Amino acid sequence: MKNVFIVADDTTGANSSAILHKSLGYDCVSIHTEVKEIRKQSVYAFSTNSRGVEKEEAYKRVKKTLDDLPVEDAVYCKRVDSTLRGNLGRELDAFLDTYQDKTAIVVASFPSSGRICKHNKLYVHGDLLETTDVAKDPKMPVTTSVVTELFGKQTDRTIGHIDLDSVHGEDYDQELLEAYQNNDSGVVDAEENVDIKKIADSVVRQNLDIVSVDPGPFTYYYARSLKEHEMFKFYCLVGSVTPLTLKQMRYAKEHGASVYELDVLQVLSEDFEDYLKKVYQEMIEIDNDFLIITTSSLSCDKKIVLQDHCSEGQMPEDISNLINQRIAQLFIEFVYHQKPHCVYTSGGDTTLEFLSSAESYGLRMNSEIMPLTVESQLLGGPFEGLRIVSKGGLIGDEDAIMHIYRYMKVGK
């Protein structure tokens, strides 16, 4: 996932914007001096402490911060105060001077904090901005609620506006595209989080190259939408044969997953190595990055009695162990070449055999997705760092696999 670079005019703003992305799986870092290292899959929020300084000094501080950043395909955000105080126009100029191919999309709303924008005016808990205590701020008094005017005071760049009625309309994508193409920046109204999400989804769907300008929520939804549209390889090995597991796999298949049913008799046969090659070739030809590999039959028309496959001196447990060893071997081969972002295993014996085959000595615990369902990373072996979710066969509701998939792809 892309890094997110946020530049705020004070530290509290940097902190509050960065932490919103924690639920998306990002490492979130707030910087108030100089950055020492840029890591992948991270949010970096920089404070320029420039809200109350002279406008040209504010421009210089923001420009230097941007010039010091690495050149990469990332999300770039100008974090603004939720009551639009500060050097809005000149700090926006610094962004647009640095990233000349980008257009700024301004979404000034923060609904959960009582800030909404409609008809180009910002309301704070239902009151127009200039009628609130913000208007009396001794350092940065605000005398208007019109968002385009507040940004336009310090810049000569063109600023378009998309009204709330248009955001709620059917032709919204086209109106956003026109505002993007015909202006240096565009202010977009939003009354609820669903509006902000709609704006972000439209930006990503149309592949618009933007700077996000907002007090936090728009950049969050923008980063979230980018994650939702990224390729995400999620491969599952299901050895559990409980009725609940069958329901969960059927539900996942109905909602987009592909399910590959292994032939257990072939897994147990002397020709297993040839069968492994055949299965591997068939699986890589499946055009779906959400793949479930299972020893169960979703139609319940193939049942195996372990006792029937026991040789002299063998117990059903021995046959079960052999099945788990071989399907783990098959899964390891597939994972090694296909390099998934995350794997999922269901069934305690299946999980243990996978970890053993992966030469892992342990797991680094990251989070609990649902009761008795843990997201971890492998320790040791050639797959160190690979994210894995393990779950028992009797855990979760019908949508459990889909819930895990969405959690691992997008976050909470």
C-alpha positions as CSV (number, residue, x, y, z in Angstrom):
1,M,0.0,0.0,0.0
2,K,1.1,3.5,-0.7
3,N,2.8,5.7,2.0
4,V,0.8,8.7,3.2
5,F,2.6,12.0,3.7
6,I,0.7,14.6,5.8
7,V,1.8,18.1,6.3
8,A,0.0,19.9,9.1
9,D,0.5,23.4,10.5
10,D,0.6,22.2,14.1
11,T,1.5,19.0,16.0
12,T,-1.9,18.2,17.4
13,G,-3.3,18.3,13.8
14,A,-0.5,16.1,12.6
15,N,-1.2,13.6,15.3
16,S,-5.0,13.5,14.9
17,S,-4.8,13.0,11.1
18,A,-2.1,10.3,11.3
19,I,-3.9,8.1,13.9
20,L,-7.0,7.8,11.7
21,H,-5.0,5.5,9.4
22,K,-4.0,3.0,12.1
23,S,-7.1,1.0,11.5
24,L,-6.0,0.6,7.9
25,G,-2.9,-1.3,9.0
26,Y,-0.4,1.6,8.6
27,D,2.5,2.4,11.0
28,C,1.7,6.0,12.0
29,V,4.5,8.4,12.8
30,S,4.3,12.1,13.8
31,I,7.4,14.1,13.0
32,H,8.1,17.5,14.6
33,T,11.8,17.8,13.5
34,E,13.5,16.2,10.6
35,V,12.6,12.7,9.4
36,K,15.4,10.1,9.8
37,E,14.0,7.3,7.8
38,I,11.0,6.6,5.5
39,R,9.6,3.1,5.8
40,K,7.1,1.4,3.6
41,Q,3.4,1.0,4.5
42,S,3.6,4.0,6.8
43,V,1.9,7.3,7.5
44,Y,4.2,10.3,8.2
45,A,2.6,13.4,9.6
46,F,4.9,16.5,9.7
47,S,4.2,19.6,11.8
48,T,5.5,22.8,10.3
49,N,4.2,24.9,13.3
50,S,3.1,27.5,10.7
51,R,-0.4,28.4,11.6
52,G,0.3,31.7,13.2
53,V,3.4,32.8,11.3
54,E,3.5,35.3,8.3
55,K,2.2,33.7,5.1
56,E,5.6,33.7,3.2
57,E,7.3,32.0,6.2
58,A,4.5,29.4,6.2
59,Y,5.1,28.8,2.5
60,K,8.8,28.3,3.0
61,R,8.3,25.8,5.9
62,V,5.8,23.7,4.0
63,K,7.9,23.8,0.8
64,K,11.1,22.7,2.6
65,T,9.2,19.8,4.2
66,L,7.9,18.7,0.8
67,D,11.3,19.1,-0.9
68,D,12.9,16.8,1.8
69,L,10.5,14.0,1.1
70,P,11.4,11.1,-1.3
71,V,10.0,11.2,-4.7
72,E,7.5,8.3,-4.8
73,D,4.0,7.3,-5.7
74,A,2.3,8.2,-2.4
75,V,-0.7,10.0,-0.9
76,Y,0.1,13.6,-0.3
77,C,-2.1,15.6,2.2
78,K,-2.2,19.2,3.3
79,R,-3.8,18.9,6.6
80,V,-5.8,22.0,7.5
81,D,-7.4,23.1,10.7
82,S,-11.0,21.9,11.1
83,T,-12.2,25.5,11.5
84,L,-10.0,26.7,8.6
85,R,-7.6,28.9,10.5
86,G,-4.1,29.4,9.3
87,N,-2.2,30.2,6.0
88,L,-4.5,28.1,3.9
89,G,-3.7,29.6,0.5
90,R,0.0,29.9,0.7
91,E,0.5,26.5,2.2
92,L,-1.6,25.1,-0.6
93,D,0.6,27.0,-3.1
94,A,3.6,25.2,-1.7
95,F,2.0,21.8,-2.5
96,L,0.9,22.8,-6.0
97,D,4.3,24.3,-6.7
98,T,6.0,21.1,-5.6
99,Y,3.6,18.7,-7.3
100,Q,2.7,20.6,-10.5
101,D,0.8,17.7,-12.1
102,K,-1.6,17.3,-9.3
103,T,-4.9,19.1,-8.5
104,A,-5.9,19.8,-4.9
105,I,-9.3,18.4,-3.7
106,V,-10.4,20.3,-0.6
107,V,-13.0,18.5,1.6
108,A,-13.2,20.7,4.7
109,S,-15.8,18.5,6.5
110,F,-15.2,16.5,9.7
111,P,-18.7,15.2,10.5
112,S,-17.8,13.4,13.7
113,S,-16.4,16.7,15.1
114,G,-19.5,18.6,14.0
115,R,-17.8,20.3,11.0
116,I,-19.8,20.0,7.7
117,C,-19.7,21.9,4.5
118,K,-22.7,22.6,2.4
119,H,-23.3,25.2,-0.3
120,N,-19.6,26.2,0.0
121,K,-20.0,27.2,3.7
122,L,-18.5,25.6,6.7
123,Y,-20.8,24.9,9.7
124,V,-19.6,24.1,13.2
125,H,-22.1,22.2,15.2
126,G,-24.8,23.7,13.1
127,D,-23.6,27.4,13.2
128,L,-21.9,29.2,10.4
129,L,-18.2,29.4,11.0
130,E,-17.9,33.2,11.4
131,T,-20.6,33.2,14.1
132,T,-18.5,30.9,16.4
133,D,-15.7,31.6,18.8
134,V,-13.3,30.9,16.0
135,A,-14.1,34.3,14.6
136,K,-12.6,35.9,17.7
137,D,-9.3,34.0,17.6
138,P,-6.7,36.6,18.5
139,K,-4.0,35.2,16.1
140,M,-6.1,34.0,13.2
141,P,-9.6,35.4,13.2
142,V,-12.1,34.1,10.7
143,T,-14.6,36.5,9.1
144,T,-16.4,34.3,6.6
145,S,-17.8,30.8,6.3
146,V,-17.2,30.6,2.5
147,V,-14.6,27.9,2.0
148,T,-13.4,29.1,-1.4
149,E,-12.9,32.6,-0.1
150,L,-10.9,31.4,2.9
151,F,-8.5,29.5,0.6
152,G,-8.5,32.2,-2.1
153,K,-7.3,35.0,0.1
154,Q,-3.7,34.0,-0.2
155,T,-3.5,32.4,-3.6
156,D,-4.2,33.4,-7.2
157,R,-4.9,29.8,-8.3
158,T,-8.3,28.9,-9.6
159,I,-10.6,27.2,-7.1
160,G,-13.7,25.4,-8.2
161,H,-16.6,24.2,-6.1
162,I,-18.9,21.2,-6.2
163,D,-22.1,21.7,-4.2
164,L,-23.6,19.2,-1.8
165,D,-26.6,18.7,-4.2
166,S,-24.1,17.6,-6.9
167,V,-22.4,15.2,-4.5
168,H,-25.7,13.6,-3.9
169,G,-26.5,13.5,-7.6
170,E,-26.2,10.8,-10.2
171,D,-23.7,12.7,-12.4
172,Y,-21.2,13.3,-9.6
173,D,-18.2,11.5,-11.3
174,Q,-18.5,13.8,-14.3
175,E,-18.8,16.9,-12.3
176,L,-15.7,16.0,-10.2
177,L,-13.8,15.2,-13.3
178,E,-14.6,18.6,-14.9
179,A,-13.7,20.4,-11.7
180,Y,-10.4,18.5,-11.6
181,Q,-9.6,19.3,-15.2
182,N,-10.6,23.0,-15.2
183,N,-9.1,24.2,-11.9
184,D,-6.0,24.1,-9.8
185,S,-8.1,23.0,-6.8
186,G,-11.7,22.2,-6.1
187,V,-13.7,22.5,-2.9
188,V,-16.2,19.7,-2.5
189,D,-19.1,19.8,0.0
190,A,-19.8,16.9,2.4
191,E,-22.3,16.6,5.1
192,E,-21.7,13.0,6.3
193,N,-18.9,10.5,6.2
194,V,-20.7,8.6,3.4
195,D,-20.4,11.8,1.3
196,I,-16.6,11.9,2.0
197,K,-16.3,8.3,1.1
198,K,-18.2,8.9,-2.2
199,I,-15.7,11.6,-3.1
200,A,-12.7,9.5,-2.3
201,D,-14.1,6.5,-4.2
202,S,-14.7,8.7,-7.2
203,V,-11.2,10.1,-7.2
204,V,-9.7,6.6,-7.1
205,R,-12.2,5.1,-9.6
206,Q,-11.3,7.9,-12.1
207,N,-7.6,7.6,-11.3
208,L,-7.3,11.4,-10.5
209,D,-3.9,12.6,-9.5
210,I,-4.6,14.8,-6.4
211,V,-3.4,16.4,-3.3
212,S,-5.9,15.8,-0.5
213,V,-6.7,18.9,1.5
214,D,-8.7,18.3,4.7
215,P,-8.8,18.0,8.5
216,G,-8.4,14.2,8.3
217,P,-11.4,12.2,7.2
218,F,-11.0,12.7,3.4
219,T,-7.4,11.6,3.4
220,Y,-8.4,8.5,5.5
221,Y,-11.1,7.5,3.0
222,Y,-8.8,8.2,0.1
223,A,-6.1,5.9,1.5
224,R,-8.8,3.3,2.3
225,S,-10.2,3.4,-1.2
226,L,-6.8,3.0,-2.7
227,K,-6.3,-0.1,-0.6
228,E,-9.6,-1.5,-1.7
229,H,-8.6,-1.2,-5.3
230,E,-5.1,-2.6,-4.9
231,M,-4.3,-6.2,-5.8
232,F,-4.4,-8.3,-2.7
233,K,-3.5,-11.9,-2.8
234,F,-5.3,-13.9,-0.1
235,Y,-4.8,-17.6,-0.2
236,C,-6.6,-20.0,2.2
237,L,-5.8,-23.6,3.2
238,V,-8.8,-25.2,4.9
239,G,-8.4,-28.6,6.4
240,S,-11.3,-28.4,8.8
241,V,-14.3,-30.4,7.7
242,T,-17.0,-29.1,10.1
243,P,-20.4,-28.1,8.8
244,L,-19.8,-24.6,9.9
245,T,-16.6,-24.4,7.8
246,L,-18.5,-25.6,4.8
247,K,-21.0,-22.9,5.3
248,Q,-18.2,-20.3,5.6
249,M,-16.6,-21.5,2.3
250,R,-19.9,-21.5,0.5
251,Y,-20.6,-18.0,1.6
252,A,-17.1,-16.8,0.6
253,K,-17.6,-18.4,-2.8
254,E,-20.9,-16.6,-3.3
255,H,-19.1,-13.3,-2.5
256,G,-16.2,-13.6,-4.9
257,A,-13.8,-16.3,-3.7
258,S,-12.7,-19.2,-5.8
259,V,-12.7,-22.6,-4.2
260,Y,-10.4,-25.5,-5.3
261,E,-11.4,-28.9,-3.9
262,L,-8.5,-31.3,-3.5
263,D,-9.1,-35.0,-4.2
264,V,-8.2,-36.6,-0.9
265,L,-7.7,-40.0,-2.5
266,Q,-5.1,-38.5,-4.9
267,V,-3.5,-36.8,-1.9
268,L,-3.1,-40.2,-0.2
269,S,-2.0,-42.0,-3.4
270,E,1.5,-43.1,-4.3
271,D,1.3,-40.7,-7.3
272,F,1.0,-37.7,-5.0
273,E,4.0,-35.9,-6.5
274,D,2.4,-36.0,-10.0
275,Y,-0.9,-34.9,-8.5
276,L,0.8,-32.0,-6.8
277,K,2.2,-30.8,-10.1
278,K,-1.2,-31.1,-11.7
279,V,-3.0,-29.2,-8.9
280,Y,-0.3,-26.4,-8.8
281,Q,-0.7,-25.8,-12.6
282,E,-4.5,-25.7,-12.3
283,M,-4.4,-23.3,-9.3
284,I,-2.1,-20.8,-11.0
285,E,-4.5,-20.7,-13.9
286,I,-7.4,-19.6,-11.6
287,D,-7.9,-15.8,-12.3
288,N,-8.7,-14.8,-8.8
289,D,-6.4,-13.5,-6.0
290,F,-8.9,-14.8,-3.4
291,L,-8.4,-18.5,-3.5
292,I,-9.5,-21.2,-1.0
293,I,-7.9,-24.6,-1.2
294,T,-9.7,-27.3,0.8
295,T,-10.0,-31.0,1.3
296,S,-13.7,-30.7,1.8
297,S,-16.5,-31.1,-0.8
298,L,-18.8,-28.1,-0.8
299,S,-21.5,-30.2,-2.3
300,C,-20.9,-32.9,0.4
301,D,-20.8,-35.6,-2.4
302,K,-17.3,-36.8,-1.5
303,K,-16.8,-38.2,1.9
304,I,-13.7,-40.2,3.1
305,V,-13.6,-42.6,6.0
306,L,-10.0,-42.5,7.3
307,Q,-10.3,-46.0,8.8
308,D,-10.7,-47.4,5.3
309,H,-7.2,-46.2,4.3
310,C,-5.3,-47.5,7.3
311,S,-2.7,-50.1,6.6
312,E,-1.7,-52.7,9.2
313,G,-0.6,-50.9,12.3
314,Q,-1.9,-47.5,11.2
315,M,-4.6,-45.5,13.0
316,P,-7.0,-42.9,11.5
317,E,-4.9,-40.2,13.2
318,D,-1.9,-41.3,11.1
319,I,-3.9,-40.9,7.9
320,S,-5.2,-37.5,9.0
321,N,-1.6,-36.4,9.7
322,L,-0.4,-37.6,6.3
323,I,-3.2,-35.6,4.6
324,N,-2.3,-32.5,6.5
325,Q,1.4,-32.9,5.8
326,R,0.8,-33.3,2.0
327,I,-1.7,-30.5,1.6
328,A,0.7,-28.3,3.6
329,Q,3.5,-29.3,1.2
330,L,1.2,-28.4,-1.7
331,F,0.2,-25.0,-0.2
332,I,3.9,-24.1,0.6
333,E,4.8,-24.7,-3.1
334,F,1.9,-22.5,-4.2
335,V,2.7,-19.7,-1.7
336,Y,6.4,-19.8,-2.5
337,H,5.8,-19.0,-6.1
338,Q,2.7,-16.8,-5.9
339,K,3.8,-14.6,-3.0
340,P,0.5,-13.7,-1.4
341,H,0.0,-10.7,0.9
342,C,-1.6,-12.9,3.5
343,V,-2.5,-16.6,4.1
344,Y,-5.3,-18.1,6.1
345,T,-5.4,-21.5,7.6
346,S,-8.4,-23.2,9.3
347,G,-8.0,-26.2,11.5
348,G,-5.3,-26.6,14.2
349,D,-3.5,-29.6,12.7
350,T,-3.5,-27.9,9.3
351,T,-2.1,-24.7,10.7
352,L,0.7,-26.6,12.6
353,E,1.7,-28.6,9.5
354,F,1.9,-25.4,7.4
355,L,4.1,-23.7,10.0
356,S,6.3,-26.7,10.2
357,S,6.6,-26.9,6.4
358,A,7.3,-23.2,6.3
359,E,10.2,-23.8,8.8
360,S,8.8,-21.2,11.1
361,Y,9.7,-21.3,14.8
362,G,6.9,-19.1,16.0
363,L,4.5,-16.2,15.3
364,R,4.6,-12.5,16.1
365,M,1.1,-11.7,17.3
366,N,-0.4,-8.6,15.7
367,S,-4.2,-8.4,16.4
368,E,-7.3,-10.4,17.2
369,I,-9.7,-10.1,14.3
370,M,-12.5,-12.0,16.2
371,P,-12.6,-14.3,19.2
372,L,-10.1,-17.1,18.7
373,T,-9.0,-15.7,15.4
374,V,-5.5,-14.1,15.4
375,E,-3.5,-12.2,12.7
376,S,0.2,-12.8,13.0
377,Q,3.5,-12.9,11.1
378,L,5.8,-15.8,10.6
379,L,9.1,-15.9,12.5
380,G,12.0,-17.7,10.9
381,G,12.3,-19.6,7.7
382,P,12.0,-18.4,4.1
383,F,8.6,-16.9,4.7
384,E,9.5,-14.7,7.7
385,G,7.2,-11.8,7.9
386,L,4.4,-13.4,6.0
387,R,1.0,-12.4,7.5
388,I,-1.1,-15.3,8.5
389,V,-4.6,-15.7,10.0
390,S,-5.4,-18.9,11.8
391,K,-8.9,-19.9,12.9
392,G,-10.5,-23.0,14.4
393,G,-13.1,-24.9,12.4
394,L,-15.9,-24.2,14.9
395,I,-15.3,-20.4,15.2
396,G,-17.2,-17.5,13.6
397,D,-20.4,-16.9,11.8
398,E,-21.2,-17.8,8.2
399,D,-19.4,-14.7,6.9
400,A,-16.2,-15.3,8.9
401,I,-13.8,-15.9,6.0
402,M,-15.2,-12.9,4.2
403,H,-14.8,-10.8,7.4
404,I,-11.2,-11.9,7.7
405,Y,-10.5,-11.1,4.0
406,R,-11.9,-7.6,4.3
407,Y,-10.1,-7.0,7.6
408,M,-6.7,-8.1,6.1
409,K,-7.2,-6.2,2.8
410,V,-8.6,-2.9,4.1
411,G,-8.4,-2.9,7.9
412,K,-11.0,-2.4,10.6
